[in-house]
Amino acid sequence: MIPPEFDYVAPETLEEALGALRDGGEDAKILAGGHSLVPLMKLRLAAPTLLVDIRKVPGLSGMQRDDGQWRIGALTRHVDLQNNADLGPVQQAAITIADQQVRNRGTIGGALAHGDPASDLPTVLVACEGTVTVTGGEGTREVAGTELFQDYLTTAVGAGEVITEVRVPNFDAWGSAYVKFTRRAEDWAMVGVCAMVKKAADGSCEDVRIALTNMGSTPLRASAAEAALRGQGLDAGSIASAAEQAAEGTEPPGDLNATPDYKRHLARVLTRRALEEAAA
Ligand SMILES: Cc1cc2nc3c(=O)[nH]c(=O)nc-3n(C[C@H](O)[C@H](O)[C@H](O)COP(=O)(O)OP(=O)(O)OC[C@H]3O[C@@H](n4cnc5c(N)ncnc54)[C@H](O)[C@@H]3O)c2cc1C
Protein backbone atom coordinates (compact mmCIF):
# COMPACT_ATOMS: atom_id res chain seq x y z
CA MET A 1 0.00 0.00 0.00
CA ILE A 2 3.05 2.32 -0.12
CA PRO A 3 3.76 3.79 -3.57
CA PRO A 4 7.25 3.88 -5.07
CA GLU A 5 9.17 7.15 -4.57
CA PHE A 6 8.27 10.07 -6.80
CA ASP A 7 8.99 13.78 -7.15
CA TYR A 8 6.20 16.30 -6.70
CA VAL A 9 5.65 19.80 -8.07
CA ALA A 10 2.65 22.12 -7.76
CA PRO A 11 3.00 24.75 -10.49
CA GLU A 12 0.99 27.96 -10.30
CA THR A 13 0.37 28.50 -14.01
CA LEU A 14 -0.66 26.28 -16.92
CA GLU A 15 2.58 27.13 -18.74
CA GLU A 16 4.63 25.94 -15.75
CA ALA A 17 2.57 22.74 -15.57
CA LEU A 18 3.12 22.04 -19.28
CA GLY A 19 6.85 22.73 -18.80
CA ALA A 20 7.05 20.30 -15.87
CA LEU A 21 5.23 17.63 -17.90
CA ARG A 22 7.59 18.18 -20.81
CA ASP A 23 10.67 17.95 -18.57
CA GLY A 24 9.32 14.87 -16.77
CA GLY A 25 8.71 13.00 -20.03
CA GLU A 26 6.54 9.88 -20.23
CA ASP A 27 6.90 9.10 -16.52
CA ALA A 28 5.38 12.42 -15.41
CA LYS A 29 1.69 12.33 -14.45
CA ILE A 30 -0.85 15.03 -13.70
CA LEU A 31 -2.38 14.87 -10.23
CA ALA A 32 -5.93 16.31 -9.93
CA GLY A 33 -8.23 14.81 -7.25
CA GLY A 34 -5.91 11.81 -6.89
CA HIS A 35 -8.80 9.39 -6.41
CA SER A 36 -7.89 7.17 -9.34
CA LEU A 37 -4.16 7.78 -9.67
CA VAL A 38 -3.13 7.45 -6.01
CA PRO A 39 -4.91 4.07 -5.47
CA LEU A 40 -3.15 2.77 -8.62
CA MET A 41 0.20 3.98 -7.24
CA LYS A 42 -0.44 2.38 -3.87
CA LEU A 43 -1.19 -0.91 -5.61
CA ARG A 44 1.99 -0.34 -7.68
CA LEU A 45 0.00 -0.59 -10.89
CA ALA A 46 1.30 2.90 -11.76
CA ALA A 47 4.73 4.26 -10.88
CA PRO A 48 5.13 7.83 -12.15
CA THR A 49 8.47 9.42 -11.24
CA LEU A 50 6.98 12.93 -11.15
CA LEU A 51 3.54 14.13 -10.07
CA VAL A 52 2.47 17.50 -11.46
CA ASP A 53 -0.28 18.71 -9.13
CA ILE A 54 -2.48 21.12 -11.13
CA ARG A 55 -4.70 22.20 -8.25
CA LYS A 56 -3.00 25.62 -7.92
CA VAL A 57 -3.38 26.42 -11.64
CA PRO A 58 -5.95 29.23 -11.90
CA GLY A 59 -8.97 29.12 -14.21
CA LEU A 60 -9.47 25.35 -14.25
CA SER A 61 -12.47 25.18 -11.86
CA GLY A 62 -16.07 26.26 -12.06
CA MET A 63 -18.74 26.23 -14.73
CA GLN A 64 -20.63 28.72 -16.83
CA ARG A 65 -23.34 28.75 -19.49
CA ASP A 66 -22.03 30.26 -22.66
CA ASP A 67 -23.69 30.44 -26.07
CA GLY A 68 -25.90 27.35 -25.80
CA GLN A 69 -23.41 25.20 -23.94
CA TRP A 70 -21.92 24.56 -20.53
CA ARG A 71 -18.19 25.14 -20.10
CA ILE A 72 -16.96 23.17 -17.11
CA GLY A 73 -13.38 23.58 -15.85
CA ALA A 74 -11.41 20.34 -15.70
CA LEU A 75 -10.76 20.72 -11.96
CA THR A 76 -14.46 21.06 -11.14
CA ARG A 77 -15.19 18.46 -8.49
CA HIS A 78 -17.97 15.90 -8.62
CA VAL A 79 -19.62 17.60 -5.61
CA ASP A 80 -20.02 20.83 -7.59
CA LEU A 81 -21.60 18.94 -10.51
CA GLN A 82 -23.89 17.13 -8.09
CA ASN A 83 -25.13 20.48 -6.73
CA ASN A 84 -26.10 22.01 -10.09
CA ALA A 85 -29.53 20.75 -11.20
CA ASP A 86 -29.23 22.57 -14.56
CA LEU A 87 -26.52 20.11 -15.62
CA GLY A 88 -29.09 17.39 -16.48
CA PRO A 89 -27.38 14.02 -16.97
CA VAL A 90 -24.01 15.35 -15.76
CA GLN A 91 -25.57 16.08 -12.39
CA GLN A 92 -27.59 12.85 -12.39
CA ALA A 93 -24.43 10.80 -12.98
CA ALA A 94 -22.27 12.79 -10.53
CA ILE A 95 -24.69 11.98 -7.70
CA THR A 96 -24.11 8.25 -8.28
CA ILE A 97 -20.30 8.40 -8.05
CA ALA A 98 -19.04 6.53 -4.99
CA ASP A 99 -19.58 8.35 -1.70
CA GLN A 100 -19.46 11.98 -0.62
CA GLN A 101 -15.75 11.78 0.30
CA VAL A 102 -14.81 10.68 -3.22
CA ARG A 103 -17.13 13.29 -4.75
CA ASN A 104 -15.48 15.99 -2.61
CA ARG A 105 -12.07 15.30 -4.20
CA GLY A 106 -12.57 13.71 -7.65
CA THR A 107 -12.66 16.02 -10.68
CA ILE A 108 -14.44 15.81 -14.02
CA GLY A 109 -11.14 16.22 -15.92
CA GLY A 110 -9.54 13.39 -13.96
CA ALA A 111 -12.50 11.10 -14.48
CA LEU A 112 -12.44 11.69 -18.26
CA ALA A 113 -8.63 11.50 -18.62
CA HIS A 114 -8.51 8.25 -16.64
CA GLY A 115 -10.74 6.57 -19.26
CA ASP A 116 -12.21 3.81 -17.11
CA PRO A 117 -15.23 2.26 -18.92
CA ALA A 118 -16.85 1.63 -15.50
CA SER A 119 -16.79 5.38 -14.72
CA ASP A 120 -19.99 7.35 -14.97
CA LEU A 121 -19.03 10.75 -16.44
CA PRO A 122 -17.39 9.36 -19.64
CA THR A 123 -20.73 7.78 -20.55
CA VAL A 124 -22.51 11.10 -20.13
CA LEU A 125 -19.94 12.90 -22.30
CA VAL A 126 -20.55 10.37 -25.07
CA ALA A 127 -24.35 10.54 -24.70
CA CYS A 128 -24.56 14.32 -24.83
CA GLU A 129 -21.97 14.59 -27.60
CA GLY A 130 -19.72 16.86 -25.56
CA THR A 131 -16.07 17.71 -26.12
CA VAL A 132 -12.95 18.32 -24.07
CA THR A 133 -10.40 21.09 -24.61
CA VAL A 134 -6.87 19.73 -24.48
CA THR A 135 -3.76 21.94 -24.22
CA GLY A 136 -0.18 20.80 -24.79
CA GLY A 137 3.14 21.96 -26.19
CA GLU A 138 1.67 21.96 -29.71
CA GLY A 139 -1.29 24.20 -28.78
CA THR A 140 -4.95 23.64 -27.96
CA ARG A 141 -7.40 21.23 -29.59
CA GLU A 142 -10.99 20.17 -29.12
CA VAL A 143 -11.61 16.41 -28.83
CA ALA A 144 -15.09 14.91 -29.19
CA GLY A 145 -16.19 12.42 -26.52
CA THR A 146 -16.50 9.72 -29.17
CA GLU A 147 -12.81 10.16 -30.07
CA LEU A 148 -11.53 10.70 -26.53
CA PHE A 149 -12.05 7.13 -25.29
CA GLN A 150 -9.86 4.78 -27.32
CA ASP A 151 -9.57 1.63 -25.20
CA TYR A 152 -9.54 0.46 -21.57
CA LEU A 153 -7.85 3.26 -19.53
CA THR A 154 -6.60 4.74 -22.82
CA THR A 155 -7.63 8.17 -24.09
CA ALA A 156 -6.60 10.54 -26.86
CA VAL A 157 -4.93 12.84 -24.28
CA GLY A 158 -1.17 12.71 -24.92
CA ALA A 159 1.59 12.43 -22.27
CA GLY A 160 2.36 16.18 -22.12
CA GLU A 161 -1.24 17.37 -22.46
CA VAL A 162 -3.78 18.74 -19.98
CA ILE A 163 -7.57 18.69 -20.26
CA THR A 164 -8.49 22.25 -19.34
CA GLU A 165 -12.24 22.32 -20.01
CA VAL A 166 -15.24 20.13 -20.75
CA ARG A 167 -18.01 21.42 -23.01
CA VAL A 168 -21.49 19.97 -23.07
CA PRO A 169 -24.57 21.38 -24.79
CA ASN A 170 -27.18 22.87 -22.48
CA PHE A 171 -29.92 20.41 -21.69
CA ASP A 172 -32.96 22.73 -21.81
CA ALA A 173 -34.83 20.78 -24.50
CA TRP A 174 -34.03 17.31 -23.16
CA GLY A 175 -35.30 14.99 -20.47
CA SER A 176 -32.54 12.82 -19.09
CA ALA A 177 -31.70 10.06 -16.63
CA TYR A 178 -28.63 8.15 -15.47
CA VAL A 179 -29.24 4.77 -13.86
CA LYS A 180 -26.70 2.20 -12.78
CA PHE A 181 -26.73 -1.22 -11.18
CA THR A 182 -24.24 -1.93 -8.42
CA ARG A 183 -23.59 -4.93 -6.21
CA ARG A 184 -23.31 -2.68 -3.15
CA ALA A 185 -24.46 0.90 -2.72
CA GLU A 186 -21.73 3.36 -3.80
CA ASP A 187 -19.90 0.76 -5.92
CA TRP A 188 -18.71 1.17 -9.50
CA ALA A 189 -21.38 0.39 -12.10
CA MET A 190 -21.83 -3.24 -13.06
CA VAL A 191 -23.68 -1.59 -15.96
CA GLY A 192 -24.91 1.99 -16.26
CA VAL A 193 -27.12 3.80 -18.78
CA CYS A 194 -27.43 7.48 -19.67
CA ALA A 195 -30.60 8.28 -21.64
CA MET A 196 -31.61 11.62 -23.14
CA VAL A 197 -34.98 12.19 -24.80
CA LYS A 198 -36.20 15.19 -26.80
CA LYS A 199 -39.96 15.30 -27.31
CA ALA A 200 -41.69 16.62 -30.43
CA ALA A 201 -44.73 18.92 -30.10
CA ASP A 202 -47.05 15.89 -30.49
CA GLY A 203 -45.28 14.07 -27.63
CA SER A 204 -43.43 11.60 -29.84
CA CYS A 205 -39.67 11.05 -29.71
CA GLU A 206 -37.96 13.71 -31.84
CA ASP A 207 -34.48 12.61 -30.82
CA VAL A 208 -32.87 10.23 -28.35
CA ARG A 209 -29.38 9.42 -27.12
CA ILE A 210 -28.42 6.37 -25.10
CA ALA A 211 -24.92 5.52 -23.85
CA LEU A 212 -23.77 2.52 -21.83
CA THR A 213 -21.26 2.24 -18.95
CA ASN A 214 -19.07 -0.87 -18.57
CA MET A 215 -20.41 -2.69 -21.62
CA GLY A 216 -17.03 -2.69 -23.42
CA SER A 217 -13.56 -1.18 -23.17
CA THR A 218 -15.00 2.32 -23.73
CA PRO A 219 -18.42 3.92 -23.19
CA LEU A 220 -20.72 2.87 -26.03
CA ARG A 221 -23.73 4.42 -27.80
CA ALA A 222 -26.72 2.06 -28.02
CA SER A 223 -27.38 3.07 -31.62
CA ALA A 224 -29.85 0.29 -32.46
CA ALA A 225 -32.10 1.21 -29.53
CA GLU A 226 -31.85 4.89 -30.44
CA ALA A 227 -32.90 4.17 -34.04
CA ALA A 228 -35.79 2.02 -32.83
CA LEU A 229 -37.23 4.84 -30.70
CA ARG A 230 -36.53 7.92 -32.84
CA GLY A 231 -39.80 9.13 -34.42
CA GLN A 232 -41.91 6.69 -32.36
CA GLY A 233 -44.31 7.36 -29.49
CA LEU A 234 -42.91 7.50 -25.99
CA ASP A 235 -45.43 5.06 -24.51
CA ALA A 236 -44.33 2.13 -22.37
CA GLY A 237 -44.61 -0.32 -25.28
CA SER A 238 -42.38 1.65 -27.68
CA ILE A 239 -39.79 2.25 -24.97
CA ALA A 240 -39.74 -1.42 -23.94
CA SER A 241 -39.37 -2.57 -27.52
CA ALA A 242 -36.50 -0.11 -28.23
CA ALA A 243 -34.76 -1.05 -24.97
CA GLU A 244 -34.69 -4.71 -26.09
CA GLN A 245 -32.02 -3.63 -28.59
CA ALA A 246 -29.79 -1.84 -26.07
CA ALA A 247 -27.11 -4.54 -26.00
CA GLU A 248 -26.99 -4.93 -29.79
CA GLY A 249 -23.37 -5.12 -31.01
CA THR A 250 -21.83 -5.09 -27.51
CA GLU A 251 -19.32 -7.64 -26.23
CA PRO A 252 -18.97 -6.85 -22.53
CA PRO A 253 -16.22 -8.69 -20.68
CA GLY A 254 -17.32 -10.93 -17.82
CA ASP A 255 -15.98 -10.12 -14.36
CA LEU A 256 -16.36 -11.23 -10.74
CA ASN A 257 -19.83 -9.67 -10.54
CA ALA A 258 -21.47 -10.49 -13.86
CA THR A 259 -21.22 -12.70 -16.92
CA PRO A 260 -21.43 -11.04 -20.37
CA ASP A 261 -25.02 -12.34 -20.74
CA TYR A 262 -26.05 -10.89 -17.40
CA LYS A 263 -24.54 -7.52 -18.36
CA ARG A 264 -26.50 -7.56 -21.62
CA HIS A 265 -29.66 -8.33 -19.65
CA LEU A 266 -28.88 -5.41 -17.31
CA ALA A 267 -28.29 -3.09 -20.27
CA ARG A 268 -31.77 -3.86 -21.63
CA VAL A 269 -33.54 -3.47 -18.27
CA LEU A 270 -31.65 -0.29 -17.28
CA THR A 271 -32.18 1.27 -20.70
CA ARG A 272 -35.93 0.78 -20.35
CA ARG A 273 -35.88 2.37 -16.89
CA ALA A 274 -33.64 5.27 -17.99
CA LEU A 275 -35.78 5.97 -21.06
CA GLU A 276 -38.98 5.93 -18.99
CA GLU A 277 -37.46 8.38 -16.52
CA ALA A 278 -36.04 10.64 -19.24
CA ALA A 279 -39.33 10.67 -21.18
CA ALA A 280 -41.31 11.51 -18.05
C1 LIG B 1 -13.43 4.32 -3.47
C2 LIG B 1 -13.63 4.94 -4.83
C3 LIG B 1 -14.82 4.71 -5.49
C4 LIG B 1 -15.05 5.29 -6.75
N1 LIG B 1 -16.23 5.06 -7.37
C5 LIG B 1 -16.48 5.64 -8.57
C6 LIG B 1 -17.74 5.47 -9.23
O1 LIG B 1 -18.66 4.83 -8.72
N2 LIG B 1 -17.91 6.08 -10.44
C7 LIG B 1 -16.93 6.83 -11.03
O2 LIG B 1 -17.15 7.34 -12.12
N3 LIG B 1 -15.74 7.02 -10.42
C8 LIG B 1 -15.50 6.46 -9.21
N4 LIG B 1 -14.28 6.66 -8.59
C9 LIG B 1 -13.24 7.45 -9.28
C10 LIG B 1 -13.34 8.93 -8.95
O3 LIG B 1 -14.47 9.49 -9.60
C11 LIG B 1 -12.08 9.66 -9.40
O4 LIG B 1 -12.05 10.85 -8.70
C12 LIG B 1 -11.95 9.99 -10.87
O5 LIG B 1 -12.08 8.87 -11.68
C13 LIG B 1 -10.60 10.59 -11.19
O6 LIG B 1 -10.60 11.93 -10.91
P1 LIG B 1 -9.41 12.58 -10.09
O7 LIG B 1 -9.59 14.04 -10.16
O8 LIG B 1 -9.37 11.95 -8.75
O9 LIG B 1 -8.14 12.17 -10.99
P2 LIG B 1 -6.68 11.69 -10.58
O10 LIG B 1 -6.74 10.43 -9.80
O11 LIG B 1 -5.89 12.82 -10.02
O12 LIG B 1 -6.11 11.38 -12.05
C14 LIG B 1 -6.62 10.29 -12.80
C15 LIG B 1 -5.85 10.22 -14.13
O13 LIG B 1 -6.19 11.32 -14.97
C16 LIG B 1 -5.04 12.15 -15.23
N5 LIG B 1 -5.52 13.53 -15.16
C17 LIG B 1 -6.17 14.09 -14.12
N6 LIG B 1 -6.59 15.33 -14.44
C18 LIG B 1 -6.18 15.55 -15.72
C19 LIG B 1 -6.33 16.64 -16.62
N7 LIG B 1 -6.99 17.77 -16.28
N8 LIG B 1 -5.80 16.53 -17.86
C20 LIG B 1 -5.16 15.40 -18.23
N9 LIG B 1 -4.99 14.32 -17.42
C21 LIG B 1 -5.50 14.39 -16.18
C22 LIG B 1 -4.01 11.76 -14.17
O14 LIG B 1 -2.68 11.97 -14.61
C23 LIG B 1 -4.33 10.29 -13.96
O15 LIG B 1 -3.74 9.51 -14.99
C24 LIG B 1 -14.03 6.10 -7.34
C25 LIG B 1 -12.83 6.33 -6.67
C26 LIG B 1 -12.62 5.77 -5.42
C27 LIG B 1 -11.33 6.03 -4.72
Ligand as a Chemical Component Dictionary entry (heavy atoms), coordinates in Angstrom:
data_LIG
# 
_chem_comp.id                   LIG 
_chem_comp.type                 NON-POLYMER 
_chem_comp.pdbx_formal_charge   0 
_chem_comp.three_letter_code    LIG 
# 
loop_
_chem_comp_atom.comp_id 
_chem_comp_atom.atom_id 
_chem_comp_atom.alt_atom_id 
_chem_comp_atom.type_symbol 
_chem_comp_atom.charge 
_chem_comp_atom.model_Cartn_x 
_chem_comp_atom.model_Cartn_y 
_chem_comp_atom.model_Cartn_z 
_chem_comp_atom.pdbx_ordinal 
LIG C1  C1  C 0 -13.433 4.323  -3.473  1  
LIG C2  C2  C 0 -13.630 4.942  -4.834  2  
LIG C3  C3  C 0 -14.817 4.713  -5.491  3  
LIG C4  C4  C 0 -15.047 5.292  -6.748  4  
LIG N1  N1  N 0 -16.234 5.059  -7.372  5  
LIG C5  C5  C 0 -16.477 5.641  -8.566  6  
LIG C6  C6  C 0 -17.740 5.474  -9.226  7  
LIG O1  O1  O 0 -18.665 4.833  -8.721  8  
LIG N2  N2  N 0 -17.907 6.077  -10.437 9  
LIG C7  C7  C 0 -16.935 6.831  -11.029 10 
LIG O2  O2  O 0 -17.150 7.341  -12.118 11 
LIG N3  N3  N 0 -15.737 7.017  -10.417 12 
LIG C8  C8  C 0 -15.497 6.458  -9.210  13 
LIG N4  N4  N 0 -14.281 6.660  -8.591  14 
LIG C9  C9  C 0 -13.240 7.450  -9.283  15 
LIG C10 C10 C 0 -13.343 8.932  -8.945  16 
LIG O3  O3  O 0 -14.465 9.490  -9.602  17 
LIG C11 C11 C 0 -12.079 9.660  -9.401  18 
LIG O4  O4  O 0 -12.046 10.852 -8.702  19 
LIG C12 C12 C 0 -11.952 9.992  -10.866 20 
LIG O5  O5  O 0 -12.080 8.874  -11.680 21 
LIG C13 C13 C 0 -10.600 10.590 -11.195 22 
LIG O6  O6  O 0 -10.599 11.932 -10.914 23 
LIG P1  P1  P 0 -9.409  12.580 -10.086 24 
LIG O7  O7  O 0 -9.594  14.043 -10.163 25 
LIG O8  O8  O 0 -9.371  11.950 -8.749  26 
LIG O9  O9  O 0 -8.142  12.173 -10.987 27 
LIG P2  P2  P 0 -6.677  11.687 -10.579 28 
LIG O10 O10 O 0 -6.745  10.434 -9.799  29 
LIG O11 O11 O 0 -5.895  12.816 -10.018 30 
LIG O12 O12 O 0 -6.114  11.378 -12.049 31 
LIG C14 C14 C 0 -6.616  10.293 -12.801 32 
LIG C15 C15 C 0 -5.847  10.218 -14.134 33 
LIG O13 O13 O 0 -6.187  11.323 -14.973 34 
LIG C16 C16 C 0 -5.037  12.147 -15.234 35 
LIG N5  N5  N 0 -5.519  13.531 -15.158 36 
LIG C17 C17 C 0 -6.173  14.094 -14.120 37 
LIG N6  N6  N 0 -6.587  15.334 -14.441 38 
LIG C18 C18 C 0 -6.177  15.551 -15.718 39 
LIG C19 C19 C 0 -6.329  16.643 -16.617 40 
LIG N7  N7  N 0 -6.987  17.770 -16.278 41 
LIG N8  N8  N 0 -5.799  16.531 -17.862 42 
LIG C20 C20 C 0 -5.156  15.396 -18.233 43 
LIG N9  N9  N 0 -4.993  14.324 -17.423 44 
LIG C21 C21 C 0 -5.502  14.394 -16.175 45 
LIG C22 C22 C 0 -4.007  11.761 -14.171 46 
LIG O14 O14 O 0 -2.684  11.969 -14.609 47 
LIG C23 C23 C 0 -4.329  10.285 -13.962 48 
LIG O15 O15 O 0 -3.738  9.514  -14.988 49 
LIG C24 C24 C 0 -14.028 6.104  -7.341  50 
LIG C25 C25 C 0 -12.832 6.332  -6.668  51 
LIG C26 C26 C 0 -12.622 5.766  -5.421  52 
LIG C27 C27 C 0 -11.335 6.034  -4.716  53 
# 
loop_
_chem_comp_bond.comp_id 
_chem_comp_bond.atom_id_1 
_chem_comp_bond.atom_id_2 
_chem_comp_bond.value_order 
_chem_comp_bond.pdbx_ordinal 
LIG C1  C2  SING 1  
LIG C2  C3  SING 2  
LIG C2  C26 DOUB 3  
LIG C3  C4  DOUB 4  
LIG C4  N1  SING 5  
LIG C4  C24 SING 6  
LIG N1  C5  DOUB 7  
LIG C5  C6  SING 8  
LIG C5  C8  SING 9  
LIG C6  O1  DOUB 10 
LIG C6  N2  SING 11 
LIG N2  C7  SING 12 
LIG C7  O2  DOUB 13 
LIG C7  N3  SING 14 
LIG N3  C8  DOUB 15 
LIG C8  N4  SING 16 
LIG N4  C9  SING 17 
LIG N4  C24 SING 18 
LIG C9  C10 SING 19 
LIG C10 O3  SING 20 
LIG C10 C11 SING 21 
LIG C11 O4  SING 22 
LIG C11 C12 SING 23 
LIG C12 O5  SING 24 
LIG C12 C13 SING 25 
LIG C13 O6  SING 26 
LIG O6  P1  SING 27 
LIG P1  O7  DOUB 28 
LIG P1  O8  SING 29 
LIG P1  O9  SING 30 
LIG O9  P2  SING 31 
LIG P2  O10 DOUB 32 
LIG P2  O11 SING 33 
LIG P2  O12 SING 34 
LIG O12 C14 SING 35 
LIG C14 C15 SING 36 
LIG C15 O13 SING 37 
LIG C15 C23 SING 38 
LIG O13 C16 SING 39 
LIG C16 N5  SING 40 
LIG C16 C22 SING 41 
LIG N5  C17 SING 42 
LIG N5  C21 SING 43 
LIG C17 N6  DOUB 44 
LIG N6  C18 SING 45 
LIG C18 C19 SING 46 
LIG C18 C21 DOUB 47 
LIG C19 N7  SING 48 
LIG C19 N8  DOUB 49 
LIG N8  C20 SING 50 
LIG C20 N9  DOUB 51 
LIG N9  C21 SING 52 
LIG C22 O14 SING 53 
LIG C22 C23 SING 54 
LIG C23 O15 SING 55 
LIG C24 C25 DOUB 56 
LIG C25 C26 SING 57 
LIG C26 C27 SING 58 
# 
